[in-house]
Amino acid sequence: MSKNKHSDDHDDLSRDDVLQLGLVRTQAAMAETGDRVVVVLEGRDAAGKDGAIRTIVQHLSIRNTRVVALPKPSDRERSQWYFQRYAGHLPAAGELVIFNRSWYNRGGVEVVMNFSTPEEQARFLDDAPVFEAMLVESGIRLVKFWLDIDKDTQAERLESRRSDPLKALKTSPLDAVAQEKWDSYSAARDTMLARTHSAIAPWIVVRGDHKKQARRAIIQHLLRTIAPPDVATEVDLPDPAILFPFDRAATSDGRLAR
């Protein structure tokens, strides 16, 4: 299909439908090229990870798309190399794998809640960039998003979870301490982003206070990063007030919530 024909089709589609079509076209191209894509979605509790994932995958092939949200590790898994349980979920040719939280548990919640030792956490910060470089050098296309929200927005969303019976399955015992340990989570976030951001596997920060805008920006960035050129060039740049590459200044200049 010619680019002009796609442009004509786009005239009849909403802005978000155009992005959804871009995702479908990208996955069709991946099936032909054998590209492997890993998307890591991390962020504060209630930052919008689940909703962003639902928006990304809603029209994609079930066979070639996997969402990985691992439970608490078993005793056996705790005895393994830390990255081992995640490596088993990496994509084969033509597959998109989205990690709804990932190996970065060790840089965030495990730090705040003392679920691992300081030595394990320090080793993780050294090893994660090496692990990710191995993935990228093997041909995997890795995209890492950090979804950030302010404290008041998190409080409102956590209360909505508690009061809405349809959201009962989204609640977690950790919700109760998300606000109480806000500053500790901020400190862990800042250290994790600074230590694991690299040229080969950069962090992309998304301000998630407005869900629809955040989801649109995520898909825009994803398409401009992994889509074939004829698809990527049709996608607008994300709003830089919503989505931007991490840099150390963001931890102190107000772009990341304090």
N, C-alpha and C positions, 0 to 999 in steps of 0.2 A: 504494500500500500504506500502511495507516495506521501511525502510530507505535506503537500498541499491538501490531499484528501483528509489527512489527520487534522489539519487546520480547519477545514470545512466542518468536520465532525465536532470539533471543539466548540464551534459557535453555538451548538445546540446543547452543550453540557455546562453544568455549574462548575465553579472554580474547583470545588472538592472532587467532583466527578472526573475532571480532567486529571487530577492527581491519582485517583483510583485507577483510571485507565493507564496511566503511566506505570503504576506498579504491576498491572497485569502484563503490559507489554514488556516490562523488564524481566518478569519471571519467565515469559515465553522465550526471551532471548537467552536467559540463563540455561534453559533446557537444551538449547542448541549449542551453546558455547561450553557448557559444563562448569560455569563459574560457581564458586562456593562463597557464600556470604554469611557472616556472623554479625548480628546486632546485639549489643549489650545495652540493656536499659536499667540504669541504676537511679537512685534518688531517695529523697526523704519519704517517710511513710505518708501515704495519701497524696503523693506528688502527681499521680495520674498515669503510672506505668501501665496498669491493666487496660485502661481506656485507650491509651496510645496503641497498645498491641492489638486490641480488637479492631481499631481503625485501620491499621496496616494490613491485617490478614483477611479482612472480611470478604474479599473477592479473589483471594489467591488459592492455588491448588493445595488441597489437604495433603496430597502425596509428596509434594515438594517443599512443604512449609512445616516447620516444627517450632512450637513454643516450649521452652524448657524452664520449669520453675521447680527446682529441686527441694525436697523436704530436708529436715534436719538430718545430718549424716548419721549413719549407723556406726556402731562400735568398730566394725570392720573397715568402713570407709574412713573413719578417723585415724586408722593405723596406716592408711595408704599415703602415697605422695599427694600433697594437697590438691594439685590440679587434675589428678587422675579421674575423679568422678565427673569432671566437666569435659575432659578430653574425649570421653566416650560418647558425647552428644554432638561432636563437631560434624559439619555437613559433608556429605558426599557430593559428587558432581551434580550441578543443577539445583542444589538445595539451599534454602534460606533457613537459618536457625536463629531464633530470637531468644536470648536469655533474659527472663524476667527475674532480675537479680542473678548474680553470677559468682565467679570467684572473688568478686569484690566484697562479699560478705565479710571476708577477713579484714578488710580495710575499713569497715564501717561498724555494723552492728556488733561484730565480735569484739571490737575494741571497746565500744561503749559499755557492753554488757559483760565484759570479761569472759567471753565464751572460748577464748584461746589465750595463750600466754604471750607476754610481751616479746619473747624471743620468736615465737611463731609469727607474730604480726610484723616484726622487723624483717624477718626472712621473706615474708610475702611481699613487702614493698620493694625489696631487692629483686625478687624473682619474677614478679608480674610483668615488668617490661620485657624481660628476656623471653618469657613464655609467649607473650603477644608478638614479639619480633619473629619467633619461630613460626607462629601461625601465618603471619603476613608473608614471610619469606617462602612458606610452603605453597603460596598461591591463594590463601583465604583472604577475602576482603572483609576487614574488620571495621565496624563503626560503633563507637562508644558514646552513648548519651547519658548525661547527668541531668535529671529533672529536679529543679529547685523550686521551692515555694516559700512564702513568708510564714511566720509563726501563726498569725491570725488565720490565714487561709487553711493551714494544717488543722488548727483547732476546730474550725467550722466543718471541715470534711470528716474529721474523726468523730465529731458529735453526730453528724449525719449517718455515719456507719452504725453507731450505737443505737440510734433511734429508729432506723429503717429496717424492718424484718427482712426485706429483700436483699439487704446488704450484710446479713448475718455471717455469710461464709467468707466475707472479706475481712472480718475482724480478727485480731491477733492479740495475744497477751502483751506483745511489745507495744501495741497502741497506747497502753496505759502510761508508758514511760516516755513516749516520743516528745511530749511537751516538757515533761519534768527534766529530761536530759537534753533539751534542745541545744544548749551551749556545747555539751560534750559531742553531740552529733556534728555540730558545726566544725569543731576542732578536728575531728576525725576526717570529715569531708575535705577540709582544706589540706591536710597532710596527704591524704590519699590522692587527690587530684594533682597536687604539685609533684608528688613522687612518681606517679604512674602515667603522666602526660608525656608523650614523646612524638617526634616527627612522624614516626612510622605507625603509631597507634594513638592519635590525639583524642583528647576528651572534647566533646561538644556539649556545651551547657545550654539547657532549655529552661526558660522561666515559665513555670507551669501554673501560674496563678489563674490564667484564663485557659481553660482546657481546650476549647476549639482552636484557638490561635496556636497553642503549643503543638497540638496534633498536626495541624497543617504545616507548621514549620519543620517538624520532624520528618514528615514525608517529603517535603521539598528538599531538605538536605540529603535524605536518603537517595532520592532519585538523581540529584545532581552529583552524588558520589558514586553510585553503583550502576546507574542506568546506561544503556548504550547512548552514544553521542546524539543520535537523532531524537531520542526521548529527553535526555538531560537538557538539551538546549531549548526545549519548549517549556521548561519549568522555571518559574520566577525564583529569584534569590529569597531565602527566608528573611523575615523582618529581623534586623540585627539587634533590636531591642528585646526580641523574644529568644533568639538563638544565636550563639556566638562561640567561636573556638575559645577554650580555656586559656587564660594566661594568669600568672601569679598575682597580678594586680587586682584581678577580680575578687580575690579573697578579702580585700580591704577597701575597694572603691565603691561598694554598694551594689555591684552587679550580682553578687551572691548574697542570699538572705542571711542576716546576722541574728 
